[in-house]
Structure formats: structure tokens, C-alpha cells
Amino acid sequence: MYSYSEFDTAFLKERNAQFRAQVERRVDGSLTEDEFKPLRLMNGVYLQLHAYMLRVAIPYGTLNSAQMRQLAFLAERWDRGYGHFTTRQNIQYNWPKLSEIPDMLDALAEVGLHAIQTSGNTIRNVTADHFAGAAADEVLDPRPVAELIRQWSTDHPEFQFLGRKFKIAVTGSGDDRAVIKAHDIGLQIVRQDGEIGFRVLVGGGLGRTPMIGKVIRDFLPQADLLPYLEAILGVYNLLGRRDNKYKARIKITVHEHGIQAIRERVETLFERLRPTFAGVDQARLDVIEKAFAPPSLRNASLAAYEQAYDTDPVFRSWADTNLAEHQNQQHAIVTISLKAHGATPGDASAEQMRAMADLAEQYGHNELRISHEQNVILPHVHKSDLPAVHATLKAFGLGTANIGLISDIIACPGMDYCALATARSIPIAQEIATRFDELKIEHDIGQLKIKISGCINACGHHHVGHIGILGLDRAGVENYQITLGGDGTQDTTLGERAGPGFSADAIVPAIERLIQGYLDLRLDADESFLQAYRRLGLAPFKSVLYPEARAHAA
């Protein structure tokens, strides 16, 4: 993985010192909160419901063991002993004292981490496929490209004060695990006639006006990436709405002008910008790529793995659910669930972070990944080590076998923390997971993605959940709308609203009715919820959700 250069280190030192002085001025009253706000947002600091919050970037979701241990240290030293991993592959600390945040930033810099551009109207943390560099279906590891974009976008003078935040995602696989169609720019690495390049999408996004990204280039040569991105950002910066923040995203710009008009403007600006890069970006990419050389994988007997799989049903259940195919057949990609039944989705204690760091160091070539689904990945584990890994995970409350199942819920912090939220998300996720654990049917249900947002901003990606739940305020009372049929993969689809919302007390029983209806409607155990929904449409699912309406109609 990429290690900071002398320039990076000096840059962070200067940036952190500058912010320390700004915090001191806020604490002594020299700066008002309104004056301080743009300064803190440039450094990942939010003012939430109860306290300031620090959002730390985990670029393209990649960490090493030392970095994970430092995140654990921050949680214990300056927070309440835990951190919250987000859908943008970041980690949030919800309870720091403002006066101590500069110390936290200095501690992060010691291990090559920062909080720059994790907030504000700028290019946010670049995200990537969490199986990058390990997935069996990968064309190319997308992380070097993501790092190139990070370096290009950091403190880019033209793009620090955009009309709205701007999000970029990269995948190296046709099986999209990075939700690229729901981003302002989505990049898919492809190979055409032996040449590596990108399929480029623009104008995706969720929030109050969800839209699926449109293809602006079917194939962009790798050497043209940065000037093309700069052209897209340049066109958006000129055309994008600034009269209404709700209409300031590039998705609205594309919608209002049309993809063809945007494409023509981008191509014209691209031709002007292209010579100015003069190959400097590609020389930099060559340097970056060397830092992402694949680990040296060993050959060993699989007897320990096979014995555990054949004799230990708990291990077998975990292996069937939480492992993914690796490029090397002797290895596996391990997804560690941060969704134990009844736990807060995405939260990890300092103790758990250290345990995961130890496992990565001992068994995983010192690599960890954070997924947008709020879980942690060990991308390179030899199968012979899996029984030991599983035993350690169980000991630290991390061995839940539920990846991709109904309790593997994405949820934003909601009204427990967020000043923008209109309803709670975390308790709803906990209640759903607990209820279906009591019923002991989640493995029978099979693949099912529930995503919960506590407001219309859709940080929980509810629009692309097989079942999406949106919490709203209705005359001072929490009300939860359900959407069905969403999908965040290469077949990205926005869910359909099922009907009227449910109260906080009624939402879990409604989900239970919905799932029981699916089990009755599916063709067989191999037909997933999403497949059944696509086959049957909304009507039969709406009927089980709203039995009173069905009875009235009868």
C-alpha cells in the first residue's frame, strides 16, 4: 500500500499546525462558530447533536495494522472507546473535545492518516471495491488509480469550494462492489483490445433526488484519466447550480442540460487540458503502482481448513457466509462482520480494532479493508489459517456469520448523533437484527440487503437496498417509509416506495410480514428476495405489508 513521502508528511504537519491555531482561536472566542465552520469542515470536523465529530479518511478503504491500532488508540484516548465505520470507507469519532482534535490529527499523521476533505463542498474521500487486489473477477487493482485521484484532488485550488460535495468511486471488476452508478463520477476499469482504460459514468447520486449515473465515455485510455476528470469537474463547477443547495449536485446539472450537452462540453475542455498534464500524472502513477505490488502468497496444505469445515458446523456456517473467492485458490477473502445481532452497525471497539490488526499482521499480509457496507475485510488469508482466524474473531465478538444476510444492515448514525437526521436508524437496525436472530431464519431467507437512512440525505443508501427504510419526521413523530427492489450492484436500480410509512413500533413487524410473504411467494430456496421481487413486481409484496388495505378491498 502507499506510504507517505517526505512531501506528504510535511504537508500534513503544516496543515495540522494551521488547524491547531484555528481551534485555539475558536476556544478563546476569537472566532465565532459561523466563522470557524468552513475551517473545521476542511479538516473533517462536524458539529453534531451532542458534540463535535471527527471523520477520518481511510483512502479507498485500505489500512495496515499500525494504522488500525492507531485508530484504536484514538478511540480510547480521545473518545469513548469505539469508532464508527461509515458507508464512505471512513471512520467517525463521535465524542471528541474540540480542544483535543488537533492532537488526534497529529496522532493520525504519525501513521499516514488524515481527515482532509472528509467534509465540505469538495472532492471527498475516493472509495473503491473493498476486495481490490484480491478479487478473482478483477481486471486490475483499482487502488493505485484511487491514490492518484486522491493526490490530484487534495487541496486542488479549483475544486475546494464547489457547489456541493463531490464523490468518486472506482472498481476494477465487472461485479460492482463500489456502487459506482450512485456516485458523481463512477469509474470502472476495463480492458479493450488489450488496452487498460475506464468506463466513465457521471451524474449518479442518492439523497432527496436519487439518480443513476450515465455513461459519458465507454472507454477512456488510462493515460487520459486525470485531464478527463478535471474536465468533468471544470464543466460542473461552471454550470452547476449555486442558487439552491438541493439542486447543486452534478446529477442535477446532467439532468437539466442532458448527457450529450455535458459530454460535448467535457470533451472540448478535455482537449484543452490534456496537453498540460504532459505525462506527469502517468509517471506518478508508475511510482504509486509499485507500492501496491501483490503480497507473496504461500503454498501450504489445506488439511486444517478441510477438517474444520467438515467437523465444525459453526465454522462451516461462517465460511459459507463470510468468505469470498480469492485470485489464488489456496486463499480466501475474509469479511469480518461488524453487525453482531443487536449491535450498532459499523461500530468497532478499540479492543476489536486491535484484534483485527493482530489478525492482519499474523495471517493477512498486514492488510485490512473497510467496506462501504460497514464491515472489515482481511483480503489475503490462506485457507489453512481460517480456523485460527475464526476462533479469534469469535473471542472478540466478531465471528457473526451473516454477511449479505438480513442482519448485515447498512445504517447511518441517524438521530442518535446526526444534526440533520429526522429519525433514528440504529435502534431500528438493532431491532430487526435481533428479531430475525430470534426467529432463526436468516440463513433460510438468504441474500437480502436492508439499508436504513435517518433522513432524506440517504447516507444509509436506502434507495439501493433490496429493502430500503427511510426515517422521516411526521408532525414530530418518527415515520418509516419502505422502498423495495433497489440494487447497488452493476445492475443498479432505485427502489420503489411501497406505500404509507410505519411508526417506530410498527416498522419491525412490517418487515417481518414482508419477509414471511417473500418466503411464501418465492419459487424455491434458491430464489432471492430481489429475484422474487423482479419476477412478481410490487403488488404482492405491498399486499402483505398492508393487510388492512387488502381486507378493506375485499
C-alpha positions in Angstrom: 0.0 0.0 0.0 1.0 3.6 -0.4 3.4 5.1 2.2 3.6 8.9 2.7 6.6 10.7 1.2 8.5 13.5 2.8 6.2 15.9 1.0 3.1 14.2 2.3 4.5 14.3 5.9 5.5 17.9 5.7 2.1 18.9 4.1 0.2 17.2 6.9 2.4 18.8 9.6 1.8 22.3 8.3 -1.9 21.7 7.7 -2.4 20.3 11.3 -0.5 23.2 12.8 -2.7 25.6 10.9 -5.8 23.9 12.2 -4.5 23.9 15.8 -4.2 27.6 15.7 -7.7 27.9 14.3 -9.1 25.7 17.1 -7.3 27.8 19.7 -8.9 30.9 18.3 -12.3 29.2 18.4 -11.8 28.1 22.0 -10.7 31.6 23.2 -13.6 33.2 21.4 -11.7 35.0 18.7 -13.6 33.0 16.1 -17.4 32.6 16.2 -18.9 29.2 15.3 -20.0 30.6 12.0 -16.5 31.8 11.2 -15.0 28.6 12.4 -17.4 26.3 10.4 -15.7 26.4 7.0 -12.3 25.9 8.7 -13.3 22.9 10.6 -15.1 21.3 7.7 -11.9 21.5 5.7 -10.4 19.2 8.4 -13.2 16.7 8.8 -14.8 18.2 11.9 -18.6 18.4 12.2 -20.8 19.8 15.0 -23.3 17.0 15.7 -26.3 16.9 18.0 -24.3 16.4 21.2 -20.7 17.1 20.4 -18.1 17.7 17.7 -17.4 14.7 15.5 -14.2 13.9 13.7 -14.4 12.0 10.4 -11.1 10.3 9.4 -10.4 9.4 5.8 -9.5 5.8 5.0 -8.5 6.3 1.4 -10.1 3.7 -0.9 -10.8 1.7 2.3 -7.2 0.4 2.8 -5.4 0.2 6.2 -2.4 -1.6 7.6 -2.1 -3.0 11.1 -0.3 0.0 12.5 -3.0 2.3 11.2 -5.8 0.2 12.7 -4.0 0.2 16.0 -3.7 3.9 15.9 -7.5 4.2 15.2 -8.0 2.1 18.3 -5.7 4.4 20.3 -7.7 7.5 19.2 -10.9 5.8 20.3 -9.5 5.1 23.8 -7.5 8.3 24.3 -9.9 10.9 23.0 -13.3 9.3 22.5 -15.5 6.7 24.3 -13.6 3.6 23.3 -15.1 2.9 19.9 -15.3 4.2 16.3 -17.9 4.1 13.7 -17.1 2.9 10.1 -19.2 4.6 7.5 -20.5 4.0 4.0 -17.8 6.2 2.6 -15.0 3.9 4.0 -14.2 6.5 6.7 -14.2 6.2 10.5 -16.0 8.7 12.7 -15.3 9.6 16.3 -18.5 11.0 17.9 -17.3 12.4 21.2 -14.0 14.2 21.0 -13.3 17.5 22.7 -12.7 20.3 20.2 -9.5 21.4 22.0 -8.1 17.8 21.6 -8.9 17.3 17.9 -5.5 18.8 16.8 -3.8 16.1 19.0 -5.9 13.5 17.2 -4.9 14.8 13.8 -1.2 14.7 14.8 -1.6 11.1 16.0 -3.2 10.2 12.7 -0.4 11.8 10.8 2.1 9.6 12.6 0.7 6.6 10.6 -0.1 8.3 7.4 -3.8 9.1 8.0 -5.7 12.4 7.9 -9.2 13.9 7.9 -8.7 16.3 4.9 -11.7 16.5 2.5 -13.9 14.2 4.5 -16.4 17.0 4.7 -17.2 20.3 2.9 -18.1 21.1 -0.7 -15.0 19.5 -2.2 -13.9 16.1 -3.7 -14.5 13.7 -0.8 -12.6 10.5 0.1 -12.2 8.4 -3.0 -13.8 4.9 -2.5 -13.0 1.6 -4.1 -14.0 -2.0 -4.3 -13.2 -3.4 -0.8 -12.0 -6.7 -2.4 -9.5 -4.7 -4.5 -6.2 -6.5 -5.2 -7.7 -9.9 -4.2 -10.9 -10.5 -6.1 -11.0 -13.4 -8.5 -13.0 -11.4 -11.0 -10.8 -8.3 -11.0 -9.4 -6.8 -14.3 -6.9 -4.6 -12.3 -6.4 -3.4 -8.8 -8.2 0.0 -8.7 -6.3 1.3 -5.6 -3.4 2.8 -7.5 -5.8 4.9 -9.6 -7.7 5.8 -6.5 -4.5 7.0 -4.8 -3.6 9.0 -7.9 -7.0 10.7 -7.8 -6.5 11.4 -4.0 -3.2 13.1 -4.6 -4.6 15.1 -7.6 -7.7 16.2 -5.7 -6.2 17.1 -2.3 -6.2 20.9 -1.9 -6.8 21.2 -5.7 -7.2 25.0 -5.9 -10.1 25.0 -8.4 -12.2 22.4 -6.5 -12.1 23.3 -2.8 -15.4 25.3 -2.9 -17.7 23.5 -5.3 -21.4 24.0 -5.3 -21.8 20.8 -3.3 -19.8 17.8 -2.1 -18.4 15.6 -4.9 -17.9 11.8 -4.7 -15.8 9.5 -6.9 -15.7 5.7 -6.7 -13.5 3.2 -8.6 -14.0 -0.5 -9.3 -11.7 -3.0 -11.1 -14.4 -5.6 -11.6 -17.5 -6.0 -13.7 -19.2 -7.2 -10.5 -19.6 -3.7 -9.0 -18.9 -3.7 -5.2 -18.3 0.0 -5.1 -21.7 1.3 -6.2 -20.2 3.4 -8.9 -23.5 4.3 -10.5 -24.6 6.1 -7.4 -21.6 8.5 -7.5 -21.0 11.9 -9.0 -18.3 10.1 -11.0 -18.0 6.3 -11.3 -15.0 4.6 -12.8 -14.9 1.0 -14.0 -11.5 -0.3 -15.1 -12.0 -2.2 -18.3 -9.8 -3.8 -20.9 -10.4 -3.1 -24.6 -8.3 -4.7 -27.3 -5.6 -5.4 -24.8 -5.5 -1.8 -23.5 -6.5 -0.7 -20.0 -8.9 2.1 -19.6 -12.1 3.3 -17.9 -15.8 3.2 -18.5 -16.8 6.6 -17.1 -20.2 7.5 -15.6 -21.4 10.9 -14.3 -24.4 12.2 -12.5 -25.2 9.4 -10.1 -26.2 10.1 -6.5 -28.8 9.4 -3.9 -30.3 11.9 -1.4 -33.6 13.7 -1.9 -33.3 13.3 -5.7 -31.8 9.9 -6.4 -30.4 9.3 -9.9 -28.4 6.6 -11.6 -25.2 7.7 -13.3 -25.0 7.9 -17.1 -22.1 6.8 -19.3 -20.2 9.8 -20.6 -17.3 7.7 -22.1 -17.5 4.0 -22.9 -13.7 3.8 -23.0 -11.2 6.3 -21.7 -7.5 5.4 -22.0 -5.7 5.2 -18.7 -3.3 8.0 -19.7 -6.2 10.4 -20.1 -7.8 9.9 -16.7 -6.8 13.0 -14.7 -7.3 15.5 -17.5 -10.7 14.0 -18.2 -11.7 14.1 -14.5 -10.5 17.7 -14.4 -12.7 18.5 -17.4 -15.8 16.9 -15.8 -15.2 18.9 -12.6 -14.4 22.1 -14.6 -17.7 21.9 -16.5 -19.7 21.1 -13.4 -18.0 24.0 -11.5 -19.1 26.4 -14.2 -22.6 25.0 -14.9 -23.6 23.6 -11.6 -26.4 25.3 -9.7 -25.4 27.5 -6.7 -28.8 29.2 -6.1 -30.2 26.1 -4.3 -28.0 23.6 -2.4 -30.5 20.8 -3.1 -30.0 21.3 -6.8 -26.3 21.9 -6.7 -25.1 18.3 -7.3 -23.7 17.2 -10.7 -26.7 14.8 -11.1 -29.0 17.9 -11.4 -26.6 19.5 -13.9 -26.6 16.4 -16.1 -30.4 16.1 -15.8 -31.0 19.8 -16.7 -28.6 20.0 -19.6 -28.7 16.4 -20.8 -25.8 14.0 -21.0 -25.0 14.8 -24.7 -24.5 18.5 -24.0 -22.4 17.7 -20.9 -20.3 15.3 -22.9 -19.6 17.8 -25.6 -18.5 20.4 -23.1 -16.3 17.9 -21.3 -14.7 16.7 -24.4 -13.9 20.3 -25.5 -12.4 21.2 -22.2 -10.5 17.8 -22.1 -8.8 18.5 -25.4 -7.5 21.8 -23.9 -6.4 20.3 -20.6 -4.8 17.1 -22.0 -1.5 18.6 -23.2 -1.0 20.4 -19.8 -0.5 17.1 -18.0 2.3 16.1 -20.3 2.6 12.6 -18.8 3.5 13.8 -15.3 0.4 12.0 -13.9 1.4 8.7 -15.6 4.9 9.0 -14.2 3.3 9.5 -10.8 1.0 6.5 -11.4 4.1 4.3 -12.2 5.5 5.2 -8.8 2.2 4.6 -7.0 1.7 1.2 -8.6 5.0 -0.1 -7.2 3.6 0.5 -3.7 0.6 -1.8 -4.4 2.6 -4.9 -5.5 0.6 -8.0 -4.5 1.8 -9.9 -1.4 3.9 -13.0 -1.7 1.4 -15.8 -1.1 2.5 -19.1 0.3 1.6 -22.7 -0.7 0.5 -25.0 2.2 -1.7 -27.9 3.0 -5.4 -27.2 3.2 -6.0 -30.1 5.6 -6.7 -28.0 8.7 -9.3 -25.9 6.8 -11.0 -29.0 5.3 -11.1 -30.8 8.7 -12.6 -27.7 10.4 -15.1 -27.3 7.6 -16.2 -31.0 7.7 -16.4 -31.3 11.5 -17.4 -27.8 12.9 -20.8 -26.6 11.8 -20.3 -23.1 13.3 -17.1 -22.7 11.3 -18.7 -24.1 8.2 -21.6 -21.6 8.5 -19.2 -18.7 8.9 -17.0 -20.0 6.0 -20.1 -20.3 3.7 -21.3 -16.8 4.5 -18.2 -14.6 5.2 -15.6 -15.9 2.7 -15.2 -14.8 -0.9 -13.2 -16.2 -3.7 -9.6 -15.1 -4.0 -7.4 -14.8 -7.1 -5.3 -17.6 -5.5 -7.4 -20.7 -4.9 -5.5 -21.6 -1.7 -6.5 -18.2 -0.2 -9.8 -16.6 0.8 -11.1 -13.1 1.3 -12.5 -12.8 4.8 -15.2 -10.3 5.6 -15.4 -9.6 9.3 -19.0 -8.7 10.3 -19.4 -5.5 12.4 -23.1 -6.5 12.6 -23.4 -8.8 15.6 -27.1 -9.2 16.3 -28.3 -6.3 18.3 -25.0 -4.3 17.9 -24.7 -0.9 16.2 -23.9 -1.5 12.5 -20.4 -0.3 11.7 -19.2 0.2 15.3 -16.0 -1.4 16.5 -14.4 -1.1 19.9 -10.7 -0.3 20.4 -10.2 -3.9 21.6 -11.9 -5.2 18.5 -9.8 -2.9 16.2 -6.6 -4.2 17.9 -7.7 -7.8 17.4 -8.3 -7.2 13.7 -4.9 -5.5 13.4 -3.3 -8.5 15.0 -5.0 -10.9 12.7 -4.0 -8.9 9.7 -0.4 -8.9 10.9 -0.3 -12.6 11.7 -2.4 -14.1 8.9 -3.3 -11.4 6.3 -0.1 -9.8 5.0 -0.7 -6.7 7.1 -3.7 -5.6 5.0 -7.2 -4.6 6.0 -10.0 -3.1 4.1 -13.1 -1.2 5.1 -16.2 -1.8 3.0 -18.9 0.7 2.2 -21.2 -1.9 3.8 -19.6 -1.0 7.2 -17.6 -4.2 7.6 -13.8 -5.0 7.7 -12.0 -7.3 5.3 -8.9 -9.4 5.5 -8.1 -9.7 1.8 -5.4 -12.3 1.7 -5.8 -15.2 4.2 -4.5 -18.7 3.5 -7.3 -21.2 4.0 -5.2 -23.2 6.4 -5.3 -20.2 8.8 -9.0 -19.7 8.6 -9.9 -21.9 11.7 -7.5 -19.8 13.8 -8.8 -16.6 12.4 -12.4 -17.6 13.1 -11.6 -18.7 16.7 -10.0 -15.3 17.4 -12.9 -13.4 15.8 -15.4 -15.3 18.0 -13.4 -14.5 21.1 -13.8 -10.7 20.3 -17.4 -10.8 19.3 -16.6 -10.5 15.6 -17.5 -14.0 14.4 -21.1 -13.4 13.3 -21.9 -15.5 10.2 -24.2 -13.0 8.5 -22.5 -11.3 5.6 -25.1 -10.5 2.9 -28.0 -11.7 5.2 -30.9 -9.7 6.7 -28.9 -8.7 9.8 -26.0 -7.3 7.8 -27.7 -4.0 7.7 -26.3 -0.7 6.5 -27.4 2.1 8.8 -26.4 5.8 9.1 -26.0 7.2 12.7 -29.4 8.8 12.5 -30.9 10.9 15.2 -28.7 9.3 17.9 -25.9 11.5 16.6 -26.6 13.4 13.4 -27.9 17.0 13.5 -29.5 16.5 10.1 -31.4 13.3 10.9 -35.2 13.3 11.3 -35.5 9.8 12.7 -33.4 7.1 14.4 -31.6 4.5 12.4 -29.5 2.5 14.8 -32.3 1.2 17.1 -34.4 0.1 14.0 -31.4 -1.9 12.7 -30.8 -3.4 16.1 -34.4 -4.5 16.5 -34.6 -6.0 13.0 -31.4 -8.0 13.5 -32.4 -9.2 17.0 -35.9 -10.2 15.8 -34.7 -12.4 12.9 -32.0 -13.9 15.1 -34.8 -14.9 17.5 -36.7 -16.4 14.6 -33.6 -18.3 13.4 -34.5 -17.9 9.7 -32.0 -15.5 8.3 -29.9 -18.2 6.6 -33.1 -19.7 5.1 -34.0 -16.2 3.8 -30.7 -16.0 2.1 -29.2 -12.9 0.4 -31.0 -9.8 1.4 -29.7 -6.3 1.8 -31.5 -3.9 4.1 -30.3 -0.3 4.2 -31.6 2.4 6.6 -31.3 6.2 6.4 -32.4 8.5 9.2 -33.2 11.4 6.8 -33.6 12.2 3.1 -29.9 12.7 2.6 -29.7 8.9 2.3 -26.3 8.3 4.0 -27.6 4.7 4.6 -28.1 4.1 0.9 -31.7 3.1 1.4 -32.6 3.8 -2.3 -30.5 0.9 -3.4 -31.5 -1.6 -0.7 -33.4 -4.7 -1.6 -35.4 -3.3 1.3 -34.8 0.3 2.0 -36.0 2.1 5.1 -36.2 5.9 5.3 -36.9 7.6 8.6 -38.8 10.9 8.4 -40.5 13.3 10.8 -44.2 13.4 10.5 -45.6 16.1 12.8 -43.0 15.4 15.5 -43.4 11.6 15.2 -40.9 9.2 13.6 -42.3 7.6 10.4 -40.5 5.0 8.4 -41.1 4.6 4.6 -40.2 1.3 2.9 -38.8 1.0 -0.6 -38.5 -2.3 -2.4 -36.4 -3.7 -5.2 -33.3 -1.4 -5.0 -29.9 -2.7 -6.1 -26.5 -1.2 -5.7 -24.5 -3.6 -8.0 -23.7 -3.3 -11.7 -27.5 -3.6 -12.2 -28.2 -0.5 -10.1 -31.9 0.1 -9.5 -33.7 2.6 -7.3 -36.2 1.0 -5.0 -40.0 1.7 -5.4 -41.9 3.2 -2.5 -44.2 0.6 -1.1 -46.9 2.9 0.4 -47.5 4.8 3.6 -44.9 4.8 6.3 -44.9 3.0 9.6 -44.4 4.2 13.2 -41.2 3.2 15.1 -43.2 0.5 16.9 -44.7 -0.9 13.7 -41.7 -1.0 11.3 -40.2 -4.2 12.6 -43.5 -6.2 12.5 -44.0 -4.8 8.9 -40.5 -6.1 7.9 -41.4 -9.5 9.4 -44.7 -9.6 7.4 -42.8 -8.7 4.3 -40.2 -11.5 4.8 -42.8 -14.1 5.6 -44.6 -13.0 2.4 -41.4 -13.4 0.4 -40.9 -16.9 1.8 -44.4 -17.9 0.8 -44.1 -16.3 -2.7 -40.6 -17.5 -3.8 -40.3 -20.3 -6.3 -37.8 -22.2 -4.2 -35.0 -21.7 -1.7 -32.6 -20.5 -4.5 -34.8 -17.6 -5.5 -33.5 -14.5 -3.6 -35.8 -11.7 -2.4 -34.6 -9.4 -5.2 -35.2 -12.1 -7.8 -38.7 -12.7 -6.5 -39.4 -9.0 -6.4 -38.3 -8.6 -10.0 -40.4 -11.6 -11.1 -43.6 -10.6 -9.3 -43.4 -6.8 -9.0 -44.6 -4.6 -6.2 -48.2 -5.7 -5.8 -48.0 -9.0 -3.9 -45.4 -7.5 -1.5 -47.5 -4.4 -0.9 -50.4 -6.7 -0.1 -48.5 -8.4 2.7 -47.2 -5.1 4.0 -50.6 -3.6 4.2 -53.1 -6.4 5.1 -55.7 -3.9 6.3 -55.8 -2.4 2.8 -56.3 -5.8 1.3 -59.1 -6.6 3.8 -60.8 -3.3 3.0 -60.6 -4.0 -0.7 -62.1 -7.4 -0.2 
